[in-house]
Amino acid sequence: MRVYFFSRHRLIRGFWLVMLCFSLLAWGYWYNLSLQALPAVQPQPIYQGSSREKEIALTVNVFWGEEYLPQMLDILEKEKVQATFFIGGQWAEQFPGLTRKIHQKGHEIGSHGYAHPHPDQLSVSGNLQDIRRAEEVLVKITGERPKLFAPPYGEHGPAVLQAAWEAGYRTILWSVDTVDWQRPEPQVISSRVLEKAHNGAIVLMHPTAPTVEALPVIIKELKARGYRLITVSHLLRHLEGDQQPGTTNKT
């Protein structure tokens, strides 16, 4: 009968070898799960529509204040223009009547999230929770589920895009920024839009006093140049390669 003796050094080395093998197996298992959790096609934000059509979408991100929105709605109605309003859930709870009025005027309503967090600081589940909470509020007020999501601060990291995709939203950004949140002079706002206007542009605005003053000038000049002003969803109908959440491209 043989008796085997193992040194302390060999035992320690064997222990760490076993732990290494276990760690590699565990990493492989969780890596495989993470791949399965990812969508078949990585979602991407949308900055503009097709350049083939002479069309532009005006968008309004709404989360603070309400005093300038009635004037904005009056201008859009007078000019027979439909815009896309990205509305925050907390704001909609505070101003349900105005939210309903925007919808009843025929404008498109998208989601601006619920609490206006910094989306890039949240996990996928955190972003999903914020998006779905906003959806509940907007559906309750308007009776219609939004299909578009404009992330607060324009933050669109992987967790934001995946959360919006899983919730059934396309993430919308912009190609023309008025930077009106800085409250520049109205002519500065109109110049920014008119100088950068292009086929398929998505114009970002907010309900501010100078924006309201600049809006009639912007609309009249864009129309004079032959542009049709439409909602974002309408703008995207000609976008090549555009995907609905949960789908993949077919080639």
C-alpha positions in Angstrom: 0.0 0.0 0.0 1.4 3.3 -1.1 1.0 6.4 1.0 1.0 9.8 -0.8 2.3 12.8 0.9 1.4 16.3 -0.4 3.3 19.4 0.6 1.6 22.5 1.8 2.8 24.3 -1.3 1.2 21.7 -3.6 -2.1 21.9 -1.7 -2.2 25.6 -2.0 -1.3 25.5 -5.7 -4.0 22.9 -6.3 -6.6 24.9 -4.5 -6.0 28.0 -6.6 -6.0 25.9 -9.8 -9.4 24.6 -8.9 -10.6 28.1 -8.1 -9.3 29.4 -11.4 -11.2 26.7 -13.3 -14.4 27.4 -11.4 -14.0 31.2 -12.1 -13.6 30.6 -15.8 -16.6 28.3 -16.0 -18.7 30.9 -14.1 -17.6 33.7 -16.3 -18.4 31.7 -19.4 -21.9 30.9 -18.1 -22.7 34.5 -17.2 -21.2 35.8 -20.5 -23.4 33.5 -22.4 -26.5 34.7 -20.5 -25.5 38.3 -21.2 -25.3 37.7 -24.9 -28.7 36.0 -24.8 -30.2 39.1 -23.1 -29.0 41.5 -25.8 -31.3 42.3 -28.7 -30.5 40.6 -32.0 -29.7 44.0 -33.5 -28.2 46.8 -31.3 -30.7 49.7 -31.3 -29.4 53.1 -32.5 -30.8 56.6 -31.9 -32.5 58.4 -34.8 -31.2 61.9 -35.6 -33.1 62.7 -38.8 -35.4 61.3 -41.5 -34.8 60.6 -45.1 -32.9 63.2 -47.1 -34.9 62.4 -50.2 -38.0 64.2 -49.0 -38.3 68.0 -48.4 -39.8 67.5 -45.0 -38.9 68.6 -41.5 -40.2 67.7 -38.0 -40.5 70.2 -35.2 -40.1 68.7 -31.8 -40.8 70.2 -28.3 -39.3 68.7 -25.2 -41.6 69.5 -22.2 -40.8 69.1 -18.6 -40.7 72.5 -16.9 -43.3 75.2 -17.0 -46.5 75.6 -19.0 -47.0 79.3 -19.5 -45.7 79.4 -23.1 -47.3 76.3 -24.4 -50.8 77.7 -25.1 -49.2 80.4 -27.3 -47.1 77.8 -29.1 -50.2 75.7 -29.7 -52.1 78.7 -31.1 -49.2 79.5 -33.5 -49.1 75.9 -34.7 -52.8 75.8 -35.2 -52.8 79.1 -37.1 -50.0 77.8 -39.4 -51.7 74.4 -39.7 -48.6 72.6 -38.5 -48.5 69.4 -36.4 -45.4 68.9 -34.2 -44.2 66.2 -31.9 -44.2 67.0 -28.2 -42.0 64.8 -25.9 -43.7 65.1 -22.6 -42.3 64.1 -19.2 -44.5 62.0 -17.0 -44.2 64.2 -13.9 -45.1 67.2 -16.0 -48.1 65.5 -17.4 -49.3 64.6 -14.0 -49.1 68.2 -13.0 -50.7 69.5 -16.2 -53.1 66.8 -17.4 -55.5 69.3 -19.0 -52.7 70.8 -21.1 -51.3 67.4 -22.0 -54.7 66.3 -23.2 -55.1 69.5 -25.2 -51.9 68.9 -27.0 -53.1 65.5 -28.0 -56.6 66.7 -29.0 -55.0 69.4 -31.3 -53.6 66.5 -33.3 -50.0 66.8 -32.3 -47.9 63.7 -31.7 -47.0 62.9 -28.1 -43.8 61.1 -27.4 -42.2 60.2 -24.0 -39.6 62.3 -22.3 -39.3 59.8 -19.5 -41.0 60.2 -16.1 -38.6 62.0 -13.7 -36.1 63.6 -16.1 -33.1 61.7 -14.6 -29.7 61.4 -16.2 -30.4 58.2 -18.2 -26.7 57.3 -18.6 -26.4 57.1 -14.8 -29.1 54.4 -14.7 -29.1 50.7 -15.5 -31.3 49.1 -18.1 -33.8 48.2 -15.5 -33.7 51.7 -14.0 -34.3 53.3 -17.4 -37.1 50.8 -18.1 -38.8 51.7 -14.8 -38.7 55.4 -15.7 -40.0 54.9 -19.2 -42.8 52.6 -18.2 -43.9 54.9 -15.4 -44.2 57.8 -17.9 -46.1 55.5 -20.3 -48.7 54.7 -17.7 -49.3 58.4 -17.0 -49.5 59.4 -20.7 -51.8 56.5 -21.6 -54.1 57.4 -18.7 -54.3 61.0 -19.9 -54.4 60.7 -23.7 -55.7 57.1 -24.1 -52.8 56.5 -26.6 -49.5 54.8 -26.0 -46.4 56.7 -27.2 -44.0 55.1 -29.7 -41.1 57.5 -29.5 -38.8 58.3 -26.7 -36.6 61.5 -26.4 -34.1 60.8 -23.5 -33.5 63.7 -21.1 -30.3 65.6 -21.8 -30.0 63.7 -25.0 -28.1 61.0 -23.2 -28.2 57.8 -25.2 -25.7 55.2 -23.8 -26.2 51.5 -24.3 -28.4 51.0 -21.2 -30.7 53.8 -22.4 -31.1 52.5 -26.0 -31.7 48.9 -24.8 -34.3 50.0 -22.3 -36.2 52.1 -24.8 -36.0 49.2 -27.3 -37.3 46.7 -24.8 -40.1 49.0 -23.9 -41.1 49.3 -27.5 -39.8 52.8 -28.3 -37.5 54.3 -30.9 -35.1 56.7 -29.4 -35.3 60.1 -31.1 -32.6 62.8 -30.9 -32.2 65.7 -33.3 -30.1 67.2 -36.2 -30.9 70.8 -35.6 -30.7 72.2 -32.0 -32.1 75.6 -31.2 -30.3 75.6 -27.8 -33.3 77.7 -26.7 -33.0 76.5 -23.1 -30.3 79.2 -22.8 -33.0 81.8 -23.6 -31.1 83.5 -26.5 -32.8 86.3 -28.5 -35.6 85.1 -30.8 -33.6 85.9 -34.0 -30.7 83.7 -32.7 -33.1 80.8 -32.4 -34.6 81.4 -35.9 -31.2 81.8 -37.5 -30.0 78.5 -35.9 -32.9 76.6 -37.5 -32.9 78.3 -40.9 -29.2 78.1 -41.4 -29.1 74.4 -40.6 -32.4 73.3 -42.1 -32.1 70.3 -44.4 -34.3 67.5 -45.8 -35.4 65.2 -43.0 -34.3 67.5 -40.2 -35.5 67.0 -36.7 -35.6 70.3 -34.9 -35.3 70.4 -31.1 -37.2 73.2 -29.2 -38.5 73.9 -25.7 -41.5 76.0 -24.7 -39.7 79.3 -23.9 -40.6 82.9 -24.5 -38.0 83.5 -27.2 -39.0 80.2 -28.9 -42.6 81.3 -29.1 -41.5 84.6 -30.6 -39.2 82.9 -33.1 -41.7 80.1 -34.1 -43.8 82.1 -36.6 -40.7 83.2 -38.4 -39.3 79.7 -38.5 -42.5 78.2 -39.9 -43.1 80.8 -42.5 -39.5 80.7 -43.9 -39.4 76.9 -43.9 -42.7 76.8 -45.8 -41.4 79.5 -48.2 -38.4 77.2 -49.0 -40.8 74.4 -49.8 -40.5 72.3 -46.7 -43.5 70.4 -45.3 -43.6 70.4 -41.5 -44.8 67.1 -40.1 -44.5 64.9 -37.1 -41.5 62.7 -36.3 -43.4 59.4 -37.0 -44.6 60.8 -40.4 -41.0 61.9 -41.1 -39.6 58.4 -40.4 -41.9 56.6 -42.9 -39.3 57.0 -45.7 -36.2 56.3 -43.5 -34.2 53.5 -45.1 -33.0 50.8 -42.7 -35.3 52.1 -39.9 -36.3 49.4 -37.5 -39.2 48.9 -35.2 -38.2 47.8 -31.7 -37.9 44.1 -31.5 -37.3 43.6 -35.2 -34.2 42.9 -37.3 -33.1 44.1 -40.7 -33.9 41.8 -43.7 -31.4 42.0 -46.5 
